[in-house]
């Protein structure tokens, strides 16, 4: 794929009023989600669930792409239609999670580094043949007593940059995701500082690896206090801190920024995205790449009756996608929510 095609794909991923559906949960994470609704996690139930999501009527109106797990990229509907074909016909770009997970960082207790570079070139070539046109790699940064260390930030950002270079070589748009975890007691200011240094480090590393910024996308954490922080802040404060942090650290030529929900509630993540987009003009589109914040209501409904609740679960997913599509253009209003 040429540079122009990479740029075109990246721009389509952050088209106005559209965002990305993350359904790339590992088998372990999927098992936990299914257990919470009383569904046994098997290849068939995972296929049925993800098939329900991907065949949602009108989903492509608000969803530009979906991040898949390796298994899902290879699966077909019960009728034998490959999921990739279903997505392409709906105007949804197939994406793939390619990292192999975060492992303990040797010599740094309490910190992790994401693995998966070994053999990645060959895997990306296969994923491209299977229809994937973008990929995702997630690093996790923990805020705590003396954490994160610069060593942890640099190790993760170097891996993200090398992954991004391999993606672009294969004609695949890289989503780089340096997630600053919400776990902890840290304040808004502490989150700001860590997020800023992480993103600055990331783009320094990506520059060194000759990444085409306009053919890449940042999946960013919002700047938000830790879940256990006693000093709570309002939606506007989160929006202003998040945008200021991005302006300080993200090159203007990056194709777009999509936010992760990172443990926020469904409506909370939508409200934050809307407030961010109401702040004005930015050098990049600011949209969403939500997992739980898009899936949770549909998952709960589907779990009550996996055979008969497909249509109603799809309606719930389509509604949440629409709410976030509005938020991505600063036109969301909480009065639109169904209660």
Order of alpha helices (4+ residues) and beta strands (2+ residues): alpha-beta-alpha-alpha-beta-alpha-alpha-beta-beta-beta-alpha-beta-alpha-beta-alpha-beta-alpha-beta-alpha-beta-alpha-alpha
